[in-house]
Structure formats: structure tokens, C-alpha cells
Amino acid sequence: MRPILVAGTTGQLARSLVDVGEQRAIPVVAVSRPELDLENADSIHRAVRTVSPLAIVNAAAYTAVDMAESEPERAFAVNRDGAGRIAATARFFRVPFVHVSTDYVFDGCKASAYYESDDTYPLGAYGQSKLEGENAVMSENPEAIVFRTSWVYSPYGTNFLKTMLRLAETRDVVRVIDDQHGAPTAAIDLAGALVDALMQILERGARGRAGVYHVTASGQTTWHGFARAIFAGWRDRGNRIPRLEAITTADYPTRVKRPANSRLDCQKAQRVFGICLPPWSNSLGPCLDVLADARREVQL
């Protein structure tokens, strides 16, 4: 079986896609710079020709939200221009293509969950680069699939969950924002959804399925609610936890304003692909188990 090619190797989603491939006996090949550099069209073409994949997932991105304000040219080079290049390459080789985007394309001012058809309004360079990346992908490859997601976490890389556990080691009190709402999404669940969608496209074709979809865990919480669940689970696994305090966005200013509402309506993905991720709280425990086991191994 020819593999699924994943652009990116160290990110949460890329590594989770490799894990899903191993679980399902589906070959997944993750490639990043220098072999596959989104800023170099020739390298993308060579990598795709070498791997000869069944499908391509772009899980690579510039994700430094605040730093993007200082180096927007870098953010746009990867998130817009690079996304367009790899989408065009997938079209050239006639293989299905999935691109991953973000809730940051919205300003978060809507009172309810966002639909794919809602107007976009990014609050900073990162969100703008991702929005223009979506547009570049669909322009270069009209049969592409774009998955917007939010609040991704996993045992890999840097994410909110791992930050909370790191702070639990050193602080007696942790203060977390309680007026931003969203759905913490396990990277392993998102990876499984991506593979499910690709398998359907490979079996039935992309006709009628191309376009933008929202894919997040079910349910919703705040960053404070997420932190509370993290610490409760960490305590249940025999670890020290700090006292948790709720604060507002105004209490924790950042260079770029974050969306107050990151809730994404996922009914379209369920209707078209049958994708419905589990409640966010269901997937937290297995992730904490992995991290707790790794911590015990280090302590031995």
C-alpha cells in the first residue's frame, strides 16, 4: 500500500498521524525540512515524487502567534505561500490533499459556535496568514479539504496541557483565563478524523466533499476549565498539583488578542464524512496516562 505523506515531523498532529497509521496498519511517512520545505517548491515536488503517496496531509505550519507580529513575512511564507505550493503539488500528482487550519481565522465575537460559512476576521498576523493559506489551498487545488480545529493537545511538543503540568512542578498557584471558550482537541482524535476522511475520499472520490470543515472535540469549556480537569486527572495519578485561580483575559495581556469564542460547529463534517470526535474530557485521561508513565520512567 502506498503511504500517506505528512508534511511535518515534529508537530503534535504529524506525530499523531504516524501513531494512527501504526494503529491501523496504514503506512504514513512524515517528512519535513530540508527534504520537504514548504518555502521551496522544488523540494516539495521531489519529496512527493520520491514517496509516491496515496494522499498528502499538510500538518506543517508557523504557529508562534505572538512572534508572527514581529516576523509576518515568515508566517505568510509558510502558512500562505507554502500551503499553496503543497496544495498545487498534490493537484499535479492527482492525489487527495488535506490542509489543517485554525479557529484563529475568526475574531471570537460571535455569541454561538462558528459555522464554516461565517465571516472571518483574524485578529493578528498568524490568523491572517492561516486564512490566506486556506484561500491559497482552495485556489491551487479546488478538490482540497481544509480542516479547521482548535486547542490541540497531545503528549508531544508544546501545548497548553504540557505547560500546565510543567507549572504544576514549580508553582503553588497557577492563574488561568476563564473567559475564553473552546473545545480542547486531542491530536490523536484529530489525526484519526483526518485519516477517516482521506480513506473515504480515496474510496469514493473528492467530488462533493471538497471545501472547509470544522473538526474539534465535542463539548466546550474555558482554559480554566481545561486546566481544572488537567490538574484533577494529574492528582488522581499521584502527582502534586497547585492551587488554580480563575482570571480574565484583561488580567493576562498578550501581544495578540485571542478569540474569546473559539467554538466551532462541526455538523458539516459529521454530515459529509460521519466524523464526530468524542467529548474533550474523554480523551484527556489517555493523554495524561502517557505523560504519567513517561514521568515514572524518568524517575526510576
N, C-alpha and C positions, 0 to 999 in steps of 0.2 A: 504494500500500500504506500503510495506517495504521501509525504508528510504535509502537515500544516506548517507553514512558515510564519514565525512570530518575529516581528521587528522589535528588538529589545531583549535583554538577557537578565538584567539585574532588578528590574522593577517588580512590584508586587504582582501585577497581572501576568506579566511574562512568565515569571516563575510558577505561578499558579496554573497557567495554561500547560506548562510542562508536566506539572503534577497530575492534572486532569487527563492528559494524554497517557501517562503511565497507568493511571487507574483504569482507563477504558481501553487500553491496548491500541491507542491511536498514535501513530508517530507524530511528534511535534518537535520541530527544530527551531530553536531560538537563536537569533543572530543579531549582533549589534556592531558598533564601530570597532575596528575600521572596515570589517568585511561588509557591513551594511550600514552606511552612513546616510541618514535622511537628507543631509546637505549636499550629497554627491549622487547625482542621477546615475552615473556610470556604475558606482558601487552597488546601488540598488538593483540595477539590471543584471549585473554579474552574479549577485547573490541569488536572485530568483532563478536565473538560468542554471546555476550550479545545483541548487536544492531541488528544482523542478517540482514545486509544491502543488498539492491539490487546491489549496486556498491560502490566503495571506491575512494575517491579523496585524494591524498596526497598534502595538501596545507601547510604543516609544513616544516620549513627549518631554518637553521642557515644562516642569511643574513647580518651579520656585515662584510662587505667587507674588511675593513682595519684591524679590530681586528682579522680576520682569520689568518693573518700573524703571530700573536703572539700566537695563540692557534689553530693551524691547526688540532690537534687531535680532538678537539671539532667539528670543521666544518666537518671533514670527518666522525666522528661518527654519526652525524645527516644526513648530505646531501648525503653520500655514503652508509654507513652501514645501517642506519635507513631506507633509501629509499628502499634498497634491502630487508630488513626484511618485510616491509609492502607490498611490491610487491609480495613476496613469500606467505604471508598470504592470500592475495587476490586470488592467484592461488590455494592455498589449499582449500579455501571455494568456489572456482569456481564462482567468481563474477568479473565483469569488473573493471579495475583499470586505473586511470588517474594520472599521476605524472606531476608536474609543474617544469619546468626548466627555464633557463635564457639565455639572449644574451651574458653573460659573458663567455660562452664556446668558444667564438671567440675573436681574438685579435683586431678586428676592423680595420685591414689594407686593407681590400678589398675595392675597389672603388665603388662597387654597393651593392645592398641588398644581404644578405646571403641566400643561399638555404640550405635545410636540409642536402644535400649531400656534402656540402663544408667541407674542412678540419677544424678541431677545433684546437684552440691553446690558452688556457686560460692564462691570464696574472698574476694570483695570486692564492693563496690557495683557496679562495672562488670559483672562476670559475673552478678550477681543481676539487674541491670536488663535484660541481654540475655536471660536465662532467662525473666523475666516478660514480656519482649517477645514471645518465641516463644509463650507461653501466650495473650497478648492477641491475637496474629495468628490463631491457630487458633480462638480463641473467637469472634472477629469474622468470620472467614472460613474456615469448615471445609474449603473446597476449596483453600486456600493451600498453597504449597510453601515449606518452610524449609530453606535450605542452611547447615549449619554448616561452617566452614572454619578454617584456622589458618595462621599465619606468612606472611601475604600480603606479597608484594614486587612492585615494578614500577619503571619509570623515573620514576614520578610520585610526588609528595607526600613524606611522611616514612615511612621504613621501615628495617628492620634493614640491608638491603643498602646503601642510600644512606648510612646512618650509618657503616658500616664504611669506605666509600670516602672519606667526609669525614675520618674519623680517620686514614686512610692518608696524607692530605696533611700532617698536622701532628704525628703521633706516631711515635716509633721503636718503641714496644712497645704492643700492644693486648691487653688481657686479656678473655677471653670465657668465659662459663659453659659447662661441658661436662657437666653432669648434668641438663639439661632436654632432653627428646626430642620431636621432632615432624617434620612434613613441610613444608618451605618451599614455598609455593604461589604460582606466578606468577599475577598478577591477570589477565593476558591468557588464561591457560588456564581460570581460574575463570569469566571472562566468557563464553568460548566454551561452557562447560558449561551456564551459565545459559540462553544463547540456544538451545542444543540442546534443553534441557528444555522451554522455552517453545514452541518450534516443534512438539514432539510433543504438547503439551497443546492447542495451537491446532488441530492436525490431528485429534486423537483424543479430546479432552476430558480433564478432570481426574479423572474417576471412577476410583477405584482407585489414583490416583497422589498424592493429597494427603497431607501429613504432613512429617515431618522426615527429612532426608537428610544424610549426611556426604560432603563433597566436598573432597578435598585432593589434592595431588600424590602420586604413588606413591613408595614408599620412605620412609626415615626417616633422620634424623641428629640431631645436637645443635646448639646455637647455635655452639659452637666448630667443629664440622664444617662448618657452613654458612659460617662466616667463613673457614675454611681454603680452601674451594672458591672463595669470592669473591676472596680475595687471589691465589690461583693463577691464576684467569682474568684478573684485573686486571694481574698481572705479564706474562702472555702477550700482553697488548695494549700492552705497552711502558710500563707505569706503575710508579711507585715503590710498594713495599708495606712495611709494618712487620713486625717480629717478632711472632708470635702466641703468647700464653700461655694455657693452659687453667686455669680457676679453678672453684670450686664456687659453688653458689647462696649458701652461707653467706658467701663472700668478697665478695658483691655484694648487700648487703641493700637491699630496696626497700620502700616503704610497704605495698604489697600483695604477698602471696606469689603467685608464678606457678606454674601447674601443672607438676610435674616430668615428667608424661607428657601430651603433647598429641596423641598418636597417635589418629587416628580411623579406624575400619574403614569402608571405602567400598563394600562389596559390595552394599548395598541400592541405591545409585544406579546401579551397573553393571547390576544385575539388572532394575531397573524402567525406566531410561532409556538403558541402554547406555553410560553415562558412565564413562570410566576415564582420568583425567588421566595424562600422561606422567611418568616419573621426575623428581623435583625437579631433579636435576643436568642433565637435558636442556634445561630451559627457562632455566637460569641464563645460558648463553652469549649467546643472543639479547638478553637484557636488558642484559648488560654491553656488547654491541656498540652498542646505542643510546646508553648513557651515555658510552662511549668516543668515539663520533662527536660527541656534543654537546660533550664536553670539548675535542676538537680544534678544533671550530668556534669555541669561545670563545677559544682560544689563537691562532688565526690573526689 
